[in-house]
Amino acid sequence: MVEMRLINVETRLINVEMRLIKVEMRLINVEMRLINVETRLINVEMRLIDVEMRLIKVKLWLINVEMRLIDVDTHQAFYIGR
């Protein structure tokens, strides 16, 4: 009689342990998904930084063109004024 109760309690404990293992596996799965999302976000952030750097290069190029145009205008005004 006592042996049967002990076996029953042991079986229940094993059942609870299996449920805990399932929950732990689900948590690991969620953690892996979060890591995946974080990695994707970092990738997007890197792409945005790349685009921002390209925009800065374009702005610098435009400033350079503008400076050259000003230089040309200055020379033309100088020669016209002579």
mmCIF file of the N, C-alpha and C atoms, coordinates in Angstrom:
data_MODEL
# 
_entry.id   MODEL 
# 
loop_
_atom_site.group_PDB 
_atom_site.id 
_atom_site.type_symbol 
_atom_site.label_atom_id 
_atom_site.label_alt_id 
_atom_site.label_comp_id 
_atom_site.label_asym_id 
_atom_site.label_entity_id 
_atom_site.label_seq_id 
_atom_site.pdbx_PDB_ins_code 
_atom_site.Cartn_x 
_atom_site.Cartn_y 
_atom_site.Cartn_z 
_atom_site.occupancy 
_atom_site.B_iso_or_equiv 
_atom_site.pdbx_formal_charge 
_atom_site.auth_seq_id 
_atom_site.auth_comp_id 
_atom_site.auth_asym_id 
_atom_site.auth_atom_id 
_atom_site.pdbx_PDB_model_num 
ATOM 1   N N  . MET A 1 1  ? 0.825  -1.189 0.000   1.00 0.00 ? 1  MET A N  1 
ATOM 2   C CA . MET A 1 1  ? 0.000  0.000  0.000   1.00 0.00 ? 1  MET A CA 1 
ATOM 3   C C  . MET A 1 1  ? 0.874  1.260  0.000   1.00 0.00 ? 1  MET A C  1 
ATOM 4   N N  . VAL A 1 2  ? 1.825  1.340  0.913   1.00 0.00 ? 2  VAL A N  1 
ATOM 5   C CA . VAL A 1 2  ? 2.723  2.480  0.995   1.00 0.00 ? 2  VAL A CA 1 
ATOM 6   C C  . VAL A 1 2  ? 3.586  2.542  -0.270  1.00 0.00 ? 2  VAL A C  1 
ATOM 7   N N  . GLU A 1 3  ? 3.994  1.380  -0.756  1.00 0.00 ? 3  GLU A N  1 
ATOM 8   C CA . GLU A 1 3  ? 4.803  1.336  -1.985  1.00 0.00 ? 3  GLU A CA 1 
ATOM 9   C C  . GLU A 1 3  ? 4.043  1.920  -3.169  1.00 0.00 ? 3  GLU A C  1 
ATOM 10  N N  . MET A 1 4  ? 2.778  1.624  -3.261  1.00 0.00 ? 4  MET A N  1 
ATOM 11  C CA . MET A 1 4  ? 1.944  2.129  -4.363  1.00 0.00 ? 4  MET A CA 1 
ATOM 12  C C  . MET A 1 4  ? 1.832  3.654  -4.279  1.00 0.00 ? 4  MET A C  1 
ATOM 13  N N  . ARG A 1 5  ? 1.685  4.167  -3.063  1.00 0.00 ? 5  ARG A N  1 
ATOM 14  C CA . ARG A 1 5  ? 1.598  5.618  -2.889  1.00 0.00 ? 5  ARG A CA 1 
ATOM 15  C C  . ARG A 1 5  ? 2.919  6.282  -3.269  1.00 0.00 ? 5  ARG A C  1 
ATOM 16  N N  . LEU A 1 6  ? 4.023  5.663  -2.875  1.00 0.00 ? 6  LEU A N  1 
ATOM 17  C CA . LEU A 1 6  ? 5.343  6.197  -3.217  1.00 0.00 ? 6  LEU A CA 1 
ATOM 18  C C  . LEU A 1 6  ? 5.550  6.195  -4.738  1.00 0.00 ? 6  LEU A C  1 
ATOM 19  N N  . ILE A 1 7  ? 5.130  5.143  -5.378  1.00 0.00 ? 7  ILE A N  1 
ATOM 20  C CA . ILE A 1 7  ? 5.240  5.054  -6.839  1.00 0.00 ? 7  ILE A CA 1 
ATOM 21  C C  . ILE A 1 7  ? 4.367  6.130  -7.488  1.00 0.00 ? 7  ILE A C  1 
ATOM 22  N N  . ASN A 1 8  ? 3.180  6.334  -6.919  1.00 0.00 ? 8  ASN A N  1 
ATOM 23  C CA . ASN A 1 8  ? 2.278  7.355  -7.441  1.00 0.00 ? 8  ASN A CA 1 
ATOM 24  C C  . ASN A 1 8  ? 2.897  8.765  -7.295  1.00 0.00 ? 8  ASN A C  1 
ATOM 25  N N  . VAL A 1 9  ? 3.454  9.040  -6.131  1.00 0.00 ? 9  VAL A N  1 
ATOM 26  C CA . VAL A 1 9  ? 4.096  10.332 -5.893  1.00 0.00 ? 9  VAL A CA 1 
ATOM 27  C C  . VAL A 1 9  ? 5.300  10.499 -6.824  1.00 0.00 ? 9  VAL A C  1 
ATOM 28  N N  . GLU A 1 10 ? 6.072  9.475  -6.977  1.00 0.00 ? 10 GLU A N  1 
ATOM 29  C CA . GLU A 1 10 ? 7.242  9.515  -7.860  1.00 0.00 ? 10 GLU A CA 1 
ATOM 30  C C  . GLU A 1 10 ? 6.817  9.777  -9.310  1.00 0.00 ? 10 GLU A C  1 
ATOM 31  N N  . THR A 1 11 ? 5.743  9.143  -9.722  1.00 0.00 ? 11 THR A N  1 
ATOM 32  C CA . THR A 1 11 ? 5.225  9.345  -11.079 1.00 0.00 ? 11 THR A CA 1 
ATOM 33  C C  . THR A 1 11 ? 4.775  10.786 -11.267 1.00 0.00 ? 11 THR A C  1 
ATOM 34  N N  . ARG A 1 12 ? 4.118  11.333 -10.264 1.00 0.00 ? 12 ARG A N  1 
ATOM 35  C CA . ARG A 1 12 ? 3.681  12.728 -10.340 1.00 0.00 ? 12 ARG A CA 1 
ATOM 36  C C  . ARG A 1 12 ? 4.874  13.677 -10.411 1.00 0.00 ? 12 ARG A C  1 
ATOM 37  N N  . LEU A 1 13 ? 5.893  13.376 -9.627  1.00 0.00 ? 13 LEU A N  1 
ATOM 38  C CA . LEU A 1 13 ? 7.099  14.206 -9.647  1.00 0.00 ? 13 LEU A CA 1 
ATOM 39  C C  . LEU A 1 13 ? 7.775  14.163 -11.023 1.00 0.00 ? 13 LEU A C  1 
ATOM 40  N N  . ILE A 1 14 ? 7.818  12.999 -11.594 1.00 0.00 ? 14 ILE A N  1 
ATOM 41  C CA . ILE A 1 14 ? 8.389  12.852 -12.937 1.00 0.00 ? 14 ILE A CA 1 
ATOM 42  C C  . ILE A 1 14 ? 7.554  13.655 -13.938 1.00 0.00 ? 14 ILE A C  1 
ATOM 43  N N  . ASN A 1 15 ? 6.247  13.606 -13.785 1.00 0.00 ? 15 ASN A N  1 
ATOM 44  C CA . ASN A 1 15 ? 5.348  14.357 -14.661 1.00 0.00 ? 15 ASN A CA 1 
ATOM 45  C C  . ASN A 1 15 ? 5.598  15.866 -14.539 1.00 0.00 ? 15 ASN A C  1 
ATOM 46  N N  . VAL A 1 16 ? 5.732  16.340 -13.305 1.00 0.00 ? 16 VAL A N  1 
ATOM 47  C CA . VAL A 1 16 ? 6.000  17.762 -13.069 1.00 0.00 ? 16 VAL A CA 1 
ATOM 48  C C  . VAL A 1 16 ? 7.360  18.133 -13.669 1.00 0.00 ? 16 VAL A C  1 
ATOM 49  N N  . GLU A 1 17 ? 8.334  17.276 -13.486 1.00 0.00 ? 17 GLU A N  1 
ATOM 50  C CA . GLU A 1 17 ? 9.657  17.524 -14.040 1.00 0.00 ? 17 GLU A CA 1 
ATOM 51  C C  . GLU A 1 17 ? 9.608  17.610 -15.565 1.00 0.00 ? 17 GLU A C  1 
ATOM 52  N N  . MET A 1 18 ? 8.850  16.755 -16.188 1.00 0.00 ? 18 MET A N  1 
ATOM 53  C CA . MET A 1 18 ? 8.699  16.793 -17.649 1.00 0.00 ? 18 MET A CA 1 
ATOM 54  C C  . MET A 1 18 ? 8.029  18.100 -18.090 1.00 0.00 ? 18 MET A C  1 
ATOM 55  N N  . ARG A 1 19 ? 7.036  18.533 -17.339 1.00 0.00 ? 19 ARG A N  1 
ATOM 56  C CA . ARG A 1 19 ? 6.380  19.806 -17.662 1.00 0.00 ? 19 ARG A CA 1 
ATOM 57  C C  . ARG A 1 19 ? 7.356  20.973 -17.532 1.00 0.00 ? 19 ARG A C  1 
ATOM 58  N N  . LEU A 1 20 ? 8.172  20.933 -16.496 1.00 0.00 ? 20 LEU A N  1 
ATOM 59  C CA . LEU A 1 20 ? 9.174  21.981 -16.309 1.00 0.00 ? 20 LEU A CA 1 
ATOM 60  C C  . LEU A 1 20 ? 10.183 21.983 -17.458 1.00 0.00 ? 20 LEU A C  1 
ATOM 61  N N  . ILE A 1 21 ? 10.556 20.812 -17.901 1.00 0.00 ? 21 ILE A N  1 
ATOM 62  C CA . ILE A 1 21 ? 11.476 20.705 -19.038 1.00 0.00 ? 21 ILE A CA 1 
ATOM 63  C C  . ILE A 1 21 ? 10.825 21.299 -20.291 1.00 0.00 ? 21 ILE A C  1 
ATOM 64  N N  . LYS A 1 22 ? 9.532  21.033 -20.492 1.00 0.00 ? 22 LYS A N  1 
ATOM 65  C CA . LYS A 1 22 ? 8.818  21.611 -21.638 1.00 0.00 ? 22 LYS A CA 1 
ATOM 66  C C  . LYS A 1 22 ? 8.803  23.133 -21.567 1.00 0.00 ? 22 LYS A C  1 
ATOM 67  N N  . VAL A 1 23 ? 8.531  23.661 -20.372 1.00 0.00 ? 23 VAL A N  1 
ATOM 68  C CA . VAL A 1 23 ? 8.506  25.119 -20.196 1.00 0.00 ? 23 VAL A CA 1 
ATOM 69  C C  . VAL A 1 23 ? 9.901  25.690 -20.470 1.00 0.00 ? 23 VAL A C  1 
ATOM 70  N N  . GLU A 1 24 ? 10.915 25.023 -19.966 1.00 0.00 ? 24 GLU A N  1 
ATOM 71  C CA . GLU A 1 24 ? 12.288 25.468 -20.183 1.00 0.00 ? 24 GLU A CA 1 
ATOM 72  C C  . GLU A 1 24 ? 12.632 25.464 -21.678 1.00 0.00 ? 24 GLU A C  1 
ATOM 73  N N  . MET A 1 25 ? 12.199 24.463 -22.388 1.00 0.00 ? 25 MET A N  1 
ATOM 74  C CA . MET A 1 25 ? 12.443 24.389 -23.831 1.00 0.00 ? 25 MET A CA 1 
ATOM 75  C C  . MET A 1 25 ? 11.723 25.538 -24.554 1.00 0.00 ? 25 MET A C  1 
ATOM 76  N N  . ARG A 1 26 ? 10.509 25.835 -24.130 1.00 0.00 ? 26 ARG A N  1 
ATOM 77  C CA . ARG A 1 26 ? 9.770  26.956 -24.725 1.00 0.00 ? 26 ARG A CA 1 
ATOM 78  C C  . ARG A 1 26 ? 10.482 28.274 -24.464 1.00 0.00 ? 26 ARG A C  1 
ATOM 79  N N  . LEU A 1 27 ? 10.991 28.439 -23.254 1.00 0.00 ? 27 LEU A N  1 
ATOM 80  C CA . LEU A 1 27 ? 11.727 29.659 -22.919 1.00 0.00 ? 27 LEU A CA 1 
ATOM 81  C C  . LEU A 1 27 ? 12.994 29.779 -23.764 1.00 0.00 ? 27 LEU A C  1 
ATOM 82  N N  . ILE A 1 28 ? 13.677 28.681 -23.957 1.00 0.00 ? 28 ILE A N  1 
ATOM 83  C CA . ILE A 1 28 ? 14.869 28.685 -24.806 1.00 0.00 ? 28 ILE A CA 1 
ATOM 84  C C  . ILE A 1 28 ? 14.479 29.065 -26.233 1.00 0.00 ? 28 ILE A C  1 
ATOM 85  N N  . ASN A 1 29 ? 13.360 28.537 -26.711 1.00 0.00 ? 29 ASN A N  1 
ATOM 86  C CA . ASN A 1 29 ? 12.878 28.863 -28.048 1.00 0.00 ? 29 ASN A CA 1 
ATOM 87  C C  . ASN A 1 29 ? 12.587 30.365 -28.178 1.00 0.00 ? 29 ASN A C  1 
ATOM 88  N N  . VAL A 1 30 ? 11.922 30.919 -27.173 1.00 0.00 ? 30 VAL A N  1 
ATOM 89  C CA . VAL A 1 30 ? 11.619 32.353 -27.177 1.00 0.00 ? 30 VAL A CA 1 
ATOM 90  C C  . VAL A 1 30 ? 12.911 33.163 -27.159 1.00 0.00 ? 30 VAL A C  1 
ATOM 91  N N  . GLU A 1 31 ? 13.861 32.735 -26.349 1.00 0.00 ? 31 GLU A N  1 
ATOM 92  C CA . GLU A 1 31 ? 15.144 33.433 -26.273 1.00 0.00 ? 31 GLU A CA 1 
ATOM 93  C C  . GLU A 1 31 ? 15.862 33.405 -27.627 1.00 0.00 ? 31 GLU A C  1 
ATOM 94  N N  . MET A 1 32 ? 15.825 32.286 -28.299 1.00 0.00 ? 32 MET A N  1 
ATOM 95  C CA . MET A 1 32 ? 16.449 32.183 -29.619 1.00 0.00 ? 32 MET A CA 1 
ATOM 96  C C  . MET A 1 32 ? 15.755 33.110 -30.620 1.00 0.00 ? 32 MET A C  1 
ATOM 97  N N  . ARG A 1 33 ? 14.446 33.184 -30.535 1.00 0.00 ? 33 ARG A N  1 
ATOM 98  C CA . ARG A 1 33 ? 13.712 34.092 -31.431 1.00 0.00 ? 33 ARG A CA 1 
ATOM 99  C C  . ARG A 1 33 ? 14.074 35.541 -31.155 1.00 0.00 ? 33 ARG A C  1 
ATOM 100 N N  . LEU A 1 34 ? 14.202 35.879 -29.879 1.00 0.00 ? 34 LEU A N  1 
ATOM 101 C CA . LEU A 1 34 ? 14.583 37.250 -29.519 1.00 0.00 ? 34 LEU A CA 1 
ATOM 102 C C  . LEU A 1 34 ? 15.983 37.581 -30.026 1.00 0.00 ? 34 LEU A C  1 
ATOM 103 N N  . ILE A 1 35 ? 16.887 36.626 -29.929 1.00 0.00 ? 35 ILE A N  1 
ATOM 104 C CA . ILE A 1 35 ? 18.237 36.821 -30.441 1.00 0.00 ? 35 ILE A CA 1 
ATOM 105 C C  . ILE A 1 35 ? 18.189 37.040 -31.953 1.00 0.00 ? 35 ILE A C  1 
ATOM 106 N N  . ASN A 1 36 ? 17.329 36.277 -32.623 1.00 0.00 ? 36 ASN A N  1 
ATOM 107 C CA . ASN A 1 36 ? 17.171 36.420 -34.067 1.00 0.00 ? 36 ASN A CA 1 
ATOM 108 C C  . ASN A 1 36 ? 16.657 37.816 -34.421 1.00 0.00 ? 36 ASN A C  1 
ATOM 109 N N  . VAL A 1 37 ? 15.652 38.274 -33.690 1.00 0.00 ? 37 VAL A N  1 
ATOM 110 C CA . VAL A 1 37 ? 15.101 39.611 -33.930 1.00 0.00 ? 37 VAL A CA 1 
ATOM 111 C C  . VAL A 1 37 ? 16.161 40.677 -33.659 1.00 0.00 ? 37 VAL A C  1 
ATOM 112 N N  . GLU A 1 38 ? 16.901 40.512 -32.582 1.00 0.00 ? 38 GLU A N  1 
ATOM 113 C CA . GLU A 1 38 ? 17.957 41.472 -32.244 1.00 0.00 ? 38 GLU A CA 1 
ATOM 114 C C  . GLU A 1 38 ? 19.013 41.528 -33.353 1.00 0.00 ? 38 GLU A C  1 
ATOM 115 N N  . THR A 1 39 ? 19.365 40.367 -33.882 1.00 0.00 ? 39 THR A N  1 
ATOM 116 C CA . THR A 1 39 ? 20.340 40.308 -34.969 1.00 0.00 ? 39 THR A CA 1 
ATOM 117 C C  . THR A 1 39 ? 19.808 41.031 -36.204 1.00 0.00 ? 39 THR A C  1 
ATOM 118 N N  . ARG A 1 40 ? 18.546 40.832 -36.507 1.00 0.00 ? 40 ARG A N  1 
ATOM 119 C CA . ARG A 1 40 ? 17.945 41.521 -37.658 1.00 0.00 ? 40 ARG A CA 1 
ATOM 120 C C  . ARG A 1 40 ? 17.933 43.028 -37.447 1.00 0.00 ? 40 ARG A C  1 
ATOM 121 N N  . LEU A 1 41 ? 17.614 43.452 -36.233 1.00 0.00 ? 41 LEU A N  1 
ATOM 122 C CA . LEU A 1 41 ? 17.601 44.889 -35.932 1.00 0.00 ? 41 LEU A CA 1 
ATOM 123 C C  . LEU A 1 41 ? 18.995 45.493 -36.077 1.00 0.00 ? 41 LEU A C  1 
ATOM 124 N N  . ILE A 1 42 ? 20.000 44.769 -35.625 1.00 0.00 ? 42 ILE A N  1 
ATOM 125 C CA . ILE A 1 42 ? 21.380 45.241 -35.766 1.00 0.00 ? 42 ILE A CA 1 
ATOM 126 C C  . ILE A 1 42 ? 21.725 45.356 -37.253 1.00 0.00 ? 42 ILE A C  1 
ATOM 127 N N  . ASN A 1 43 ? 21.274 44.380 -38.042 1.00 0.00 ? 43 ASN A N  1 
ATOM 128 C CA . ASN A 1 43 ? 21.513 44.410 -39.484 1.00 0.00 ? 43 ASN A CA 1 
ATOM 129 C C  . ASN A 1 43 ? 20.869 45.641 -40.115 1.00 0.00 ? 43 ASN A C  1 
ATOM 130 N N  . VAL A 1 44 ? 19.629 45.917 -39.732 1.00 0.00 ? 44 VAL A N  1 
ATOM 131 C CA . VAL A 1 44 ? 18.931 47.091 -40.258 1.00 0.00 ? 44 VAL A CA 1 
ATOM 132 C C  . VAL A 1 44 ? 19.661 48.371 -39.832 1.00 0.00 ? 44 VAL A C  1 
ATOM 133 N N  . GLU A 1 45 ? 20.098 48.413 -38.592 1.00 0.00 ? 45 GLU A N  1 
ATOM 134 C CA . GLU A 1 45 ? 20.821 49.584 -38.096 1.00 0.00 ? 45 GLU A CA 1 
ATOM 135 C C  . GLU A 1 45 ? 22.114 49.804 -38.886 1.00 0.00 ? 45 GLU A C  1 
ATOM 136 N N  . MET A 1 46 ? 22.817 48.714 -39.189 1.00 0.00 ? 46 MET A N  1 
ATOM 137 C CA . MET A 1 46 ? 24.044 48.831 -39.978 1.00 0.00 ? 46 MET A CA 1 
ATOM 138 C C  . MET A 1 46 ? 23.745 49.350 -41.384 1.00 0.00 ? 46 MET A C  1 
ATOM 139 N N  . ARG A 1 47 ? 22.659 48.885 -41.964 1.00 0.00 ? 47 ARG A N  1 
ATOM 140 C CA . ARG A 1 47 ? 22.275 49.376 -43.296 1.00 0.00 ? 47 ARG A CA 1 
ATOM 141 C C  . ARG A 1 47 ? 21.932 50.863 -43.254 1.00 0.00 ? 47 ARG A C  1 
ATOM 142 N N  . LEU A 1 48 ? 21.231 51.276 -42.201 1.00 0.00 ? 48 LEU A N  1 
ATOM 143 C CA . LEU A 1 48 ? 20.892 52.696 -42.054 1.00 0.00 ? 48 LEU A CA 1 
ATOM 144 C C  . LEU A 1 48 ? 22.153 53.544 -41.900 1.00 0.00 ? 48 LEU A C  1 
ATOM 145 N N  . ILE A 1 49 ? 23.105 53.050 -41.147 1.00 0.00 ? 49 ILE A N  1 
ATOM 146 C CA . ILE A 1 49 ? 24.373 53.773 -40.987 1.00 0.00 ? 49 ILE A CA 1 
ATOM 147 C C  . ILE A 1 49 ? 25.075 53.879 -42.345 1.00 0.00 ? 49 ILE A C  1 
ATOM 148 N N  . ASP A 1 50 ? 25.036 52.795 -43.125 1.00 0.00 ? 50 ASP A N  1 
ATOM 149 C CA . ASP A 1 50 ? 25.638 52.811 -44.455 1.00 0.00 ? 50 ASP A CA 1 
ATOM 150 C C  . ASP A 1 50 ? 24.970 53.855 -45.341 1.00 0.00 ? 50 ASP A C  1 
ATOM 151 N N  . VAL A 1 51 ? 23.649 53.908 -45.308 1.00 0.00 ? 51 VAL A N  1 
ATOM 152 C CA . VAL A 1 51 ? 22.913 54.894 -46.103 1.00 0.00 ? 51 VAL A CA 1 
ATOM 153 C C  . VAL A 1 51 ? 23.260 56.311 -45.633 1.00 0.00 ? 51 VAL A C  1 
ATOM 154 N N  . GLU A 1 52 ? 23.341 56.480 -44.327 1.00 0.00 ? 52 GLU A N  1 
ATOM 155 C CA . GLU A 1 52 ? 23.686 57.791 -43.777 1.00 0.00 ? 52 GLU A CA 1 
ATOM 156 C C  . GLU A 1 52 ? 25.081 58.221 -44.239 1.00 0.00 ? 52 GLU A C  1 
ATOM 157 N N  . MET A 1 53 ? 26.024 57.298 -44.243 1.00 0.00 ? 53 MET A N  1 
ATOM 158 C CA . MET A 1 53 ? 27.370 57.604 -44.705 1.00 0.00 ? 53 MET A CA 1 
ATOM 159 C C  . MET A 1 53 ? 27.364 57.985 -46.189 1.00 0.00 ? 53 MET A C  1 
ATOM 160 N N  . ARG A 1 54 ? 26.578 57.277 -46.977 1.00 0.00 ? 54 ARG A N  1 
ATOM 161 C CA . ARG A 1 54 ? 26.477 57.611 -48.411 1.00 0.00 ? 54 ARG A CA 1 
ATOM 162 C C  . ARG A 1 54 ? 25.877 59.001 -48.608 1.00 0.00 ? 54 ARG A C  1 
ATOM 163 N N  . LEU A 1 55 ? 24.872 59.332 -47.798 1.00 0.00 ? 55 LEU A N  1 
ATOM 164 C CA . LEU A 1 55 ? 24.275 60.665 -47.881 1.00 0.00 ? 55 LEU A CA 1 
ATOM 165 C C  . LEU A 1 55 ? 25.292 61.748 -47.521 1.00 0.00 ? 55 LEU A C  1 
ATOM 166 N N  . ILE A 1 56 ? 26.107 61.482 -46.535 1.00 0.00 ? 56 ILE A N  1 
ATOM 167 C CA . ILE A 1 56 ? 27.149 62.437 -46.153 1.00 0.00 ? 56 ILE A CA 1 
ATOM 168 C C  . ILE A 1 56 ? 28.130 62.621 -47.311 1.00 0.00 ? 56 ILE A C  1 
ATOM 169 N N  . LYS A 1 57 ? 28.498 61.520 -47.971 1.00 0.00 ? 57 LYS A N  1 
ATOM 170 C CA . LYS A 1 57 ? 29.398 61.620 -49.117 1.00 0.00 ? 57 LYS A CA 1 
ATOM 171 C C  . LYS A 1 57 ? 28.774 62.455 -50.230 1.00 0.00 ? 57 LYS A C  1 
ATOM 172 N N  . VAL A 1 58 ? 27.488 62.253 -50.484 1.00 0.00 ? 58 VAL A N  1 
ATOM 173 C CA . VAL A 1 58 ? 26.801 63.032 -51.518 1.00 0.00 ? 58 VAL A CA 1 
ATOM 174 C C  . VAL A 1 58 ? 26.774 64.508 -51.130 1.00 0.00 ? 58 VAL A C  1 
ATOM 175 N N  . LYS A 1 59 ? 26.489 64.792 -49.851 1.00 0.00 ? 59 LYS A N  1 
ATOM 176 C CA . LYS A 1 59 ? 26.473 66.187 -49.402 1.00 0.00 ? 59 LYS A CA 1 
ATOM 177 C C  . LYS A 1 59 ? 27.844 66.830 -49.586 1.00 0.00 ? 59 LYS A C  1 
ATOM 178 N N  . LEU A 1 60 ? 28.896 66.097 -49.243 1.00 0.00 ? 60 LEU A N  1 
ATOM 179 C CA . LEU A 1 60 ? 30.246 66.634 -49.413 1.00 0.00 ? 60 LEU A CA 1 
ATOM 180 C C  . LEU A 1 60 ? 30.558 66.865 -50.890 1.00 0.00 ? 60 LEU A C  1 
ATOM 181 N N  . TRP A 1 61 ? 30.130 65.963 -51.735 1.00 0.00 ? 61 TRP A N  1 
ATOM 182 C CA . TRP A 1 61 ? 30.346 66.109 -53.171 1.00 0.00 ? 61 TRP A CA 1 
ATOM 183 C C  . TRP A 1 61 ? 29.606 67.352 -53.677 1.00 0.00 ? 61 TRP A C  1 
ATOM 184 N N  . LEU A 1 62 ? 28.370 67.545 -53.214 1.00 0.00 ? 62 LEU A N  1 
ATOM 185 C CA . LEU A 1 62 ? 27.598 68.722 -53.624 1.00 0.00 ? 62 LEU A CA 1 
ATOM 186 C C  . LEU A 1 62 ? 28.250 70.017 -53.145 1.00 0.00 ? 62 LEU A C  1 
ATOM 187 N N  . ILE A 1 63 ? 28.787 69.996 -51.939 1.00 0.00 ? 63 ILE A N  1 
ATOM 188 C CA . ILE A 1 63 ? 29.496 71.174 -51.418 1.00 0.00 ? 63 ILE A CA 1 
ATOM 189 C C  . ILE A 1 63 ? 30.715 71.458 -52.293 1.00 0.00 ? 63 ILE A C  1 
ATOM 190 N N  . ASN A 1 64 ? 31.414 70.409 -52.676 1.00 0.00 ? 64 ASN A N  1 
ATOM 191 C CA . ASN A 1 64 ? 32.583 70.555 -53.541 1.00 0.00 ? 64 ASN A CA 1 
ATOM 192 C C  . ASN A 1 64 ? 32.181 71.172 -54.887 1.00 0.00 ? 64 ASN A C  1 
ATOM 193 N N  . VAL A 1 65 ? 31.091 70.684 -55.469 1.00 0.00 ? 65 VAL A N  1 
ATOM 194 C CA . VAL A 1 65 ? 30.599 71.230 -56.744 1.00 0.00 ? 65 VAL A CA 1 
ATOM 195 C C  . VAL A 1 65 ? 30.217 72.694 -56.566 1.00 0.00 ? 65 VAL A C  1 
ATOM 196 N N  . GLU A 1 66 ? 29.530 72.989 -55.476 1.00 0.00 ? 66 GLU A N  1 
ATOM 197 C CA . GLU A 1 66 ? 29.124 74.372 -55.213 1.00 0.00 ? 66 GLU A CA 1 
ATOM 198 C C  . GLU A 1 66 ? 30.344 75.283 -55.079 1.00 0.00 ? 66 GLU A C  1 
ATOM 199 N N  . MET A 1 67 ? 31.368 74.820 -54.403 1.00 0.00 ? 67 MET A N  1 
ATOM 200 C CA . MET A 1 67 ? 32.596 75.613 -54.248 1.00 0.00 ? 67 MET A CA 1 
ATOM 201 C C  . MET A 1 67 ? 33.244 75.852 -55.607 1.00 0.00 ? 67 MET A C  1 
ATOM 202 N N  . ARG A 1 68 ? 33.257 74.866 -56.453 1.00 0.00 ? 68 ARG A N  1 
ATOM 203 C CA . ARG A 1 68 ? 33.833 75.030 -57.786 1.00 0.00 ? 68 ARG A CA 1 
ATOM 204 C C  . ARG A 1 68 ? 33.027 76.036 -58.602 1.00 0.00 ? 68 ARG A C  1 
ATOM 205 N N  . LEU A 1 69 ? 31.696 75.976 -58.487 1.00 0.00 ? 69 LEU A N  1 
ATOM 206 C CA . LEU A 1 69 ? 30.855 76.927 -59.206 1.00 0.00 ? 69 LEU A CA 1 
ATOM 207 C C  . LEU A 1 69 ? 31.105 78.354 -58.717 1.00 0.00 ? 69 LEU A C  1 
ATOM 208 N N  . ILE A 1 70 ? 31.252 78.502 -57.414 1.00 0.00 ? 70 ILE A N  1 
ATOM 209 C CA . ILE A 1 70 ? 31.560 79.824 -56.850 1.00 0.00 ? 70 ILE A CA 1 
ATOM 210 C C  . ILE A 1 70 ? 32.913 80.304 -57.375 1.00 0.00 ? 70 ILE A C  1 
ATOM 211 N N  . ASP A 1 71 ? 33.867 79.389 -57.442 1.00 0.00 ? 71 ASP A N  1 
ATOM 212 C CA . ASP A 1 71 ? 35.193 79.723 -57.945 1.00 0.00 ? 71 ASP A CA 1 
ATOM 213 C C  . ASP A 1 71 ? 35.109 80.180 -59.397 1.00 0.00 ? 71 ASP A C  1 
ATOM 214 N N  . VAL A 1 72 ? 34.332 79.473 -60.208 1.00 0.00 ? 72 VAL A N  1 
ATOM 215 C CA . VAL A 1 72 ? 34.160 79.851 -61.615 1.00 0.00 ? 72 VAL A CA 1 
ATOM 216 C C  . VAL A 1 72 ? 33.495 81.214 -61.709 1.00 0.00 ? 72 VAL A C  1 
ATOM 217 N N  . ASP A 1 73 ? 32.449 81.436 -60.929 1.00 0.00 ? 73 ASP A N  1 
ATOM 218 C CA . ASP A 1 73 ? 31.759 82.730 -60.938 1.00 0.00 ? 73 ASP A CA 1 
ATOM 219 C C  . ASP A 1 73 ? 32.708 83.859 -60.536 1.00 0.00 ? 73 ASP A C  1 
ATOM 220 N N  . THR A 1 74 ? 33.532 83.607 -59.548 1.00 0.00 ? 74 THR A N  1 
ATOM 221 C CA . THR A 1 74 ? 34.482 84.616 -59.074 1.00 0.00 ? 74 THR A CA 1 
ATOM 222 C C  . THR A 1 74 ? 35.470 84.968 -60.180 1.00 0.00 ? 74 THR A C  1 
ATOM 223 N N  . HIS A 1 75 ? 35.989 83.947 -60.860 1.00 0.00 ? 75 HIS A N  1 
ATOM 224 C CA . HIS A 1 75 ? 36.938 84.202 -61.943 1.00 0.00 ? 75 HIS A CA 1 
ATOM 225 C C  . HIS A 1 75 ? 36.273 84.958 -63.089 1.00 0.00 ? 75 HIS A C  1 
ATOM 226 N N  . GLN A 1 76 ? 35.043 84.586 -63.415 1.00 0.00 ? 76 GLN A N  1 
ATOM 227 C CA . GLN A 1 76 ? 34.337 85.284 -64.494 1.00 0.00 ? 76 GLN A CA 1 
ATOM 228 C C  . GLN A 1 76 ? 34.101 86.743 -64.123 1.00 0.00 ? 76 GLN A C  1 
ATOM 229 N N  . ALA A 1 77 ? 33.715 86.973 -62.882 1.00 0.00 ? 77 ALA A N  1 
ATOM 230 C CA . ALA A 1 77 ? 33.475 88.351 -62.440 1.00 0.00 ? 77 ALA A CA 1 
ATOM 231 C C  . ALA A 1 77 ? 34.771 89.149 -62.467 1.00 0.00 ? 77 ALA A C  1 
ATOM 232 N N  . PHE A 1 78 ? 35.861 88.501 -62.120 1.00 0.00 ? 78 PHE A N  1 
ATOM 233 C CA . PHE A 1 78 ? 37.163 89.172 -62.128 1.00 0.00 ? 78 PHE A CA 1 
ATOM 234 C C  . PHE A 1 78 ? 37.553 89.579 -63.543 1.00 0.00 ? 78 PHE A C  1 
ATOM 235 N N  . TYR A 1 79 ? 37.348 88.619 -64.488 1.00 0.00 ? 79 TYR A N  1 
ATOM 236 C CA . TYR A 1 79 ? 37.719 88.923 -65.869 1.00 0.00 ? 79 TYR A CA 1 
ATOM 237 C C  . TYR A 1 79 ? 36.768 89.926 -66.506 1.00 0.00 ? 79 TYR A C  1 
ATOM 238 N N  . ILE A 1 80 ? 35.516 89.880 -66.129 1.00 0.00 ? 80 ILE A N  1 
ATOM 239 C CA . ILE A 1 80 ? 34.557 90.846 -66.690 1.00 0.00 ? 80 ILE A CA 1 
ATOM 240 C C  . ILE A 1 80 ? 34.855 92.238 -66.134 1.00 0.00 ? 80 ILE A C  1 
ATOM 241 N N  . GLY A 1 81 ? 35.272 92.314 -64.889 1.00 0.00 ? 81 GLY A N  1 
ATOM 242 C CA . GLY A 1 81 ? 35.554 93.602 -64.242 1.00 0.00 ? 81 GLY A CA 1 
ATOM 243 C C  . GLY A 1 81 ? 36.796 94.266 -64.771 1.00 0.00 ? 81 GLY A C  1 
ATOM 244 N N  . ARG A 1 82 ? 37.683 93.555 -65.394 1.00 0.00 ? 82 ARG A N  1 
ATOM 245 C CA . ARG A 1 82 ? 38.924 94.133 -65.912 1.00 0.00 ? 82 ARG A CA 1 
ATOM 246 C C  . ARG A 1 82 ? 38.597 94.952 -67.064 1.00 0.00 ? 82 ARG A C  1 
# 
